[in-house]
Amino acid sequence: MFSTPEKLAKRTGKKDANRQEYLGQLVNEFRTTKSKEAKEQVLANLANFAYDPINYEYLRHLKVIDLFLDQLSEANSILLELALGGLCNLALDDENRDYILHNNGVHIISSCLSSPREETVIAAITTLIFLVTPESKLVVATPEVVSCISQLCSSPNPRITNLAKIFIEDYVSERSQLEETVENSPSS
């Protein structure tokens, strides 16, 4: 990971391609290609670049957060999973978190909690955890989200169960709120 521009310059040298320009080329390729495999590869690359804080400003400028959010409503489960991974990588940054929260991100991300793909569910829960701050807790831990996640506490997958329990233990302030949500869920 390159945490500063100085470390990046030292590692890549002066003749290497401009990082923002390269990311812009990836975004352009994603938007213009007709190949499913190329889209998946490009989105995987963008999600990987989202791991490094040095890229956050570039990714915001190129509207990659919007691109990731848009993919969460796609039928292609691979694109959905990659986009969710990219959002998860970006969500710990204050500016990225605020952008996701203010652009219906919680609703879009929470819709992925019912995915049959375990990595998608894990990324959705983790991203929701990363979006919680004292100020955003009520926006993220809505009764609908709490209901979905509380049902995941009994998942046969221990990774999903553990993350769901962490969310419930850390962000559901009152036991009665959880009980009320579970009682009102469709499976009751």
C-alpha positions in Angstrom: 0.0 0.0 0.0 1.2 3.5 -0.8 0.2 5.8 2.0 1.8 9.0 0.8 2.6 10.5 -2.6 6.3 10.4 -1.7 6.2 6.6 -1.2 4.3 6.2 -4.4 6.9 8.3 -6.4 9.8 6.4 -4.8 8.2 3.1 -5.8 7.0 3.9 -9.3 9.5 6.4 -10.5 9.1 9.6 -12.6 8.4 7.9 -15.9 5.5 5.8 -14.8 2.0 6.7 -15.9 0.1 9.2 -13.9 -2.0 7.4 -11.3 -5.2 9.5 -11.9 -4.8 9.1 -15.7 -4.5 5.4 -15.4 -7.5 5.1 -13.1 -9.4 7.3 -15.6 -8.5 4.9 -18.4 -9.8 2.0 -16.3 -13.1 3.9 -15.7 -13.4 4.7 -19.4 -12.7 1.1 -20.3 -15.4 -0.1 -17.9 -18.0 2.3 -19.3 -17.2 1.5 -23.0 -16.4 -2.2 -23.2 -19.1 -4.7 -24.2 -17.1 -7.7 -22.9 -18.4 -9.1 -19.6 -15.0 -10.5 -18.7 -13.3 -7.2 -19.4 -15.8 -5.4 -17.2 -15.2 -7.9 -14.4 -11.4 -7.5 -14.7 -11.6 -3.7 -14.8 -13.9 -3.6 -11.8 -11.6 -5.9 -9.9 -8.7 -3.6 -10.6 -10.7 -0.5 -9.4 -11.7 -2.4 -6.3 -8.1 -3.2 -5.6 -7.0 0.4 -6.1 -9.7 1.4 -3.6 -7.7 -0.4 -1.0 -5.0 2.3 -0.9 -5.9 5.7 0.7 -3.6 7.5 -1.7 -6.1 6.7 -4.5 -9.2 8.0 -2.7 -9.1 11.5 -4.1 -8.6 10.2 -7.6 -11.4 7.7 -7.2 -13.8 10.4 -5.9 -12.9 12.7 -8.8 -13.6 9.9 -11.3 -16.9 9.1 -9.6 -15.9 5.5 -8.9 -18.1 5.4 -5.8 -21.1 6.0 -8.1 -19.9 3.3 -10.4 -19.6 0.8 -7.6 -23.0 1.8 -6.2 -24.6 1.4 -9.7 -23.2 -2.1 -10.0 -25.1 -3.2 -6.8 -28.3 -3.3 -8.8 -26.8 -5.4 -11.7 -27.8 -9.0 -12.4 -24.1 -10.0 -12.8 -23.3 -11.4 -9.3 -19.5 -11.1 -10.0 -19.8 -7.3 -10.8 -22.0 -6.9 -7.7 -19.5 -8.6 -5.5 -16.5 -6.7 -6.9 -18.3 -3.4 -6.5 -19.2 -4.2 -2.9 -15.6 -5.1 -2.2 -14.6 -1.7 -3.7 -17.1 0.1 -1.5 -15.9 -1.8 1.5 -12.4 -0.7 0.8 -13.5 2.9 0.5 -16.0 3.1 3.4 -13.5 3.8 6.3 -12.5 7.1 4.8 -14.7 9.9 6.3 -15.4 11.7 2.9 -16.1 8.4 1.1 -18.4 7.2 4.0 -20.3 10.5 3.9 -20.7 10.2 0.1 -22.0 6.6 0.4 -24.4 7.5 3.2 -25.8 10.6 1.3 -26.3 8.6 -1.9 -28.7 6.0 -0.7 -25.8 3.6 0.0 -27.2 1.9 3.1 -30.4 0.9 1.2 -28.4 -0.3 -1.8 -25.8 -2.2 0.3 -28.4 -3.7 2.6 -30.2 -5.2 -0.4 -27.1 -7.4 -0.9 -27.6 -9.0 2.5 -29.9 -11.6 1.0 -27.5 -12.7 -1.7 -26.8 -16.4 -2.1 -23.1 -15.6 -2.5 -21.4 -15.7 0.9 -18.6 -13.3 -0.1 -21.3 -10.7 -1.1 -23.1 -11.0 2.2 -19.8 -10.8 4.2 -18.8 -7.7 2.2 -22.2 -6.1 2.7 -22.2 -6.6 6.5 -18.6 -5.4 6.7 -19.3 -2.3 4.6 -22.3 -1.5 6.8 -20.1 -1.8 9.9 -17.6 0.5 8.3 -20.4 3.1 7.6 -21.4 3.3 11.3 -20.3 6.4 13.2 -22.0 7.9 16.2 -23.7 10.4 13.8 -24.7 7.7 11.2 -25.7 4.9 13.5 -29.5 5.6 13.2 -29.1 5.8 9.4 -27.3 2.5 9.1 -28.9 0.5 12.0 -32.5 0.9 10.7 -35.1 -1.6 11.8 -35.0 -3.1 8.3 -31.2 -3.5 8.3 -31.2 -4.9 11.9 -33.9 -7.4 10.9 -31.9 -8.7 8.0 -28.7 -8.9 9.9 -30.4 -10.5 13.0 -31.6 -13.3 10.7 -28.0 -13.8 9.5 -27.0 -14.5 13.1 -28.2 -18.0 12.6 -26.5 -18.6 9.3 -24.8 -21.9 8.8 -21.7 -20.0 7.7 -19.7 -19.0 10.8 -18.1 -16.0 9.1 -21.5 -14.5 8.3 -22.8 -15.4 11.8 -19.8 -13.8 13.5 -20.1 -10.6 11.5 -23.8 -10.4 12.0 -23.4 -10.9 15.8 -20.7 -8.1 15.9 -23.1 -5.7 14.1 -26.0 -6.5 16.4 -23.8 -6.4 19.6 -22.1 -3.1 18.6 -24.8 -1.2 16.9 -28.2 -2.2 18.3 -28.3 0.0 21.4 -31.3 -1.6 23.1 -32.2 -5.2 23.4 -35.8 -4.3 23.0 -35.1 -2.8 19.5 -33.7 -6.1 18.4 -36.5 -8.1 19.9 -39.1 -5.8 18.3 -37.4 -6.1 14.9 -37.2 -9.9 15.1 -40.9 -10.1 16.2 -42.0 -8.0 13.2 -39.8 -9.8 10.6 -41.6 -11.7 7.9 -40.3 -15.1 9.1 -42.0 -14.7 12.5 
